[in-house]
Amino acid sequence: IIRNNSCFLVKQRNGVSFSSEPNNLTKINSFKFSGLANDRVVGVNANADGGVTLAVKSKKKSKTQKPAKAFTKIVLKKDFRRTAKTIINNTSGNHYRSDLKAAALARYTAIAKSQ
């Protein structure tokens, strides 16, 4: 349902489909990076006052049915190296989504350069 029809879908003329959904690290319309279709999701977003917010979907069964409490949000304001280590530990360090480690670090690097 989400693949072809979604309010977050952004189609380009050259055949590339992007997605503007929350917690999609690369903004590519695919199941791997989807923030809606996966049980385990990682999101990296910029803060207004500097730093980033790391959003990780909770593993607890009681929180998965409550969308407002489903995400654990961590505000990261330290230097680049320590924030990158925290992102690595929360993605691949605790065996959460090791395939998203490179995408999360790339998004954080882009955000850090722009701030």
Secondary structure as GFF3:
##gff-version 3
##sequence-region A 1 115
A	DSSP	beta_strand	9	11	.	.	.	ID=ss1
A	DSSP	beta_strand	17	19	.	.	.	ID=ss2
A	DSSP	beta_strand	42	46	.	.	.	ID=ss3
A	DSSP	beta_strand	52	57	.	.	.	ID=ss4
A	DSSP	alpha_helix	61	64	.	.	.	ID=ss5
A	DSSP	three_ten_helix	67	69	.	.	.	ID=ss6
A	DSSP	beta_strand	71	76	.	.	.	ID=ss7
A	DSSP	alpha_helix	80	88	.	.	.	ID=ss8
A	DSSP	pi_helix	89	93	.	.	.	ID=ss9
A	DSSP	three_ten_helix	98	100	.	.	.	ID=ss10
A	DSSP	alpha_helix	101	114	.	.	.	ID=ss11
###
